[in-house]
């Protein structure tokens, strides 16, 4: 009876929490089973390398083969580093527009600004649980003096700029999933010539 009153207060909860035995009440709180279980850590599969990496589309200009992407933007006035999840959610952001970063800098776009922004973005990523990111910069830009300094600061702070590939279970019976498998011929089988 008390359960029906409880259901009137919260209508989404179903009436069947436990199996009714000799008594209508459960023995302890551990006997009550939640009807729905929600994964509270959506990045759990990515951390265990079980979750699939999104590949994007073949005709796209930029590659989307990452879980977390680090982007650096240097404008005329500010330096901004943003780490975004593949779903579009911003994981961490550091910019010279923020007063705690800005108050110690003379110039907001020089190498000292890149060093500070790199340290702050890597610290924020590690605090949120992201230890590997994909650096979304072209090869030409990686060779510039500022970018070399930024990459060096990021790697020294403990943030990895390469993401591991997702786990693919090996099937000993199938060598390549994309090709049609031929029947294996045993050594003791006599092959007859085809006419």
C-alpha positions in Angstrom: 0.0 0.0 0.0 2.8 2.3 0.8 4.4 1.6 -2.6 1.2 2.8 -4.4 1.3 6.0 -2.4 4.9 6.4 -3.4 4.1 5.9 -7.0 1.5 8.6 -6.9 4.2 11.0 -5.8 6.7 9.9 -8.5 4.6 8.5 -11.4 7.6 7.4 -13.5 8.6 4.6 -11.1 7.1 1.3 -11.9 5.3 -0.7 -9.2 7.5 -3.8 -9.6 10.7 -3.1 -7.6 11.1 -6.5 -6.1 9.7 -10.0 -6.3 6.8 -10.5 -3.9 7.5 -13.3 -1.5 5.8 -14.3 1.7 6.0 -10.7 2.9 5.2 -7.7 0.7 8.2 -5.7 2.0 11.8 -6.3 0.8 14.3 -7.7 3.3 16.7 -4.8 2.9 17.4 -1.8 0.7 19.7 -4.0 -1.4 16.7 -6.1 -2.6 15.2 -3.1 -4.4 16.4 -3.2 -8.0 16.5 0.0 -10.1 14.3 -0.4 -13.2 16.7 1.6 -15.4 20.5 1.9 -15.2 22.1 5.0 -16.6 25.8 5.2 -17.5 27.0 8.2 -15.6 30.4 8.2 -17.3 29.9 8.4 -21.1 33.6 8.5 -21.7 34.1 5.1 -20.0 34.1 3.2 -23.2 36.6 5.6 -24.8 38.9 5.2 -21.8 38.8 1.4 -22.1 39.3 1.7 -26.0 36.1 -0.2 -26.6 34.0 2.6 -28.0 34.3 3.2 -31.7 36.0 6.3 -33.0 33.9 8.3 -35.3 35.4 8.3 -38.8 33.4 11.1 -40.4 32.8 11.0 -44.1 35.3 10.4 -46.8 34.5 13.7 -48.7 34.9 15.9 -45.7 37.7 18.4 -45.8 38.9 17.8 -42.2 39.4 14.4 -40.6 37.1 13.5 -37.7 38.9 10.4 -36.6 39.3 11.4 -32.9 37.6 11.4 -29.5 39.0 14.7 -28.3 40.5 17.4 -30.5 42.9 20.2 -29.4 42.6 23.3 -31.5 44.8 26.4 -31.2 43.7 29.8 -32.5 46.0 32.7 -32.6 44.3 35.9 -33.6 45.6 39.4 -33.8 44.6 40.1 -30.1 44.3 36.7 -28.3 45.5 33.1 -28.1 42.9 30.5 -27.5 43.2 26.7 -27.1 40.1 24.6 -27.0 39.6 20.8 -26.5 36.3 19.6 -28.0 34.8 16.1 -27.8 33.7 14.5 -31.1 30.1 15.2 -30.1 30.8 19.0 -30.1 30.9 19.4 -26.3 33.7 21.7 -25.1 35.9 19.7 -22.6 38.4 22.4 -21.7 39.2 25.9 -22.9 42.1 28.3 -22.1 42.5 31.8 -23.5 44.4 35.0 -23.0 41.0 36.7 -22.7 40.7 35.2 -19.2 41.9 37.7 -16.6 43.9 35.2 -14.4 46.0 34.3 -17.5 46.0 37.8 -19.0 47.3 39.7 -15.9 50.8 38.0 -16.1 51.4 38.6 -19.8 52.8 41.6 -21.6 51.9 40.4 -25.1 48.9 38.1 -25.6 50.1 36.4 -28.8 53.8 35.8 -28.3 55.6 32.6 -27.2 55.2 33.4 -23.5 51.4 33.5 -24.0 51.5 30.2 -25.9 53.5 28.6 -23.1 51.0 29.8 -20.4 48.0 28.8 -22.5 49.5 25.4 -23.2 50.2 24.8 -19.5 46.7 25.8 -18.5 44.9 23.8 -21.2 46.9 20.7 -20.4 46.2 21.1 -16.6 42.5 21.5 -17.2 42.4 18.5 -19.5 44.2 16.3 -17.0 41.8 17.5 -14.3 38.7 16.5 -16.3 40.2 13.1 -17.1 41.3 13.6 -20.7 44.9 12.4 -21.1 45.1 12.0 -24.9 44.0 14.5 -27.5 44.3 14.7 -31.3 46.1 17.9 -32.4 44.0 19.4 -35.2 46.7 21.3 -37.0 48.1 20.9 -40.5 51.7 19.7 -41.0 52.8 23.1 -42.3 51.6 24.8 -39.1 53.4 22.2 -36.9 56.7 23.4 -38.3 56.3 27.0 -37.2 58.3 28.3 -34.3 55.3 29.1 -32.1 53.6 25.7 -32.7 56.8 23.8 -31.9 57.0 25.7 -28.6 53.3 25.0 -27.9 53.6 21.2 -28.7 56.7 21.0 -26.4 54.9 22.6 -23.5 51.9 20.3 -23.9 54.0 17.2 -24.0 56.1 18.2 -21.0 52.9 18.8 -18.9 51.8 15.2 -19.4 49.1 15.5 -22.1 49.6 13.1 -25.0 49.0 14.4 -28.5 48.2 11.0 -30.1 45.1 9.0 -29.3 45.2 5.2 -29.2 43.2 3.2 -31.7 40.1 1.5 -30.5 40.3 -2.2 -29.6 39.3 -4.6 -32.3 38.9 -8.2 -31.1 40.8 -10.7 -33.1 39.0 -13.6 -34.7 41.4 -16.4 -35.6 38.9 -17.8 -38.1 38.7 -14.6 -40.3 41.9 -12.9 -41.4 40.3 -9.9 -43.0 36.7 -8.9 -42.5 36.5 -6.9 -45.7 37.4 -9.7 -48.1 35.5 -12.8 -49.1 37.0 -15.8 -47.4 38.1 -18.8 -49.5 37.8 -22.3 -48.2 41.0 -23.6 -46.7 42.4 -26.7 -48.4 43.9 -29.3 -46.1 47.2 -31.0 -47.1 45.6 -34.4 -47.2 42.8 -33.3 -49.6 43.3 -34.5 -53.2 42.3 -31.7 -55.6 40.6 -32.8 -58.9 41.4 -30.8 -62.0 38.6 -28.5 -63.2 37.5 -29.0 -66.8 
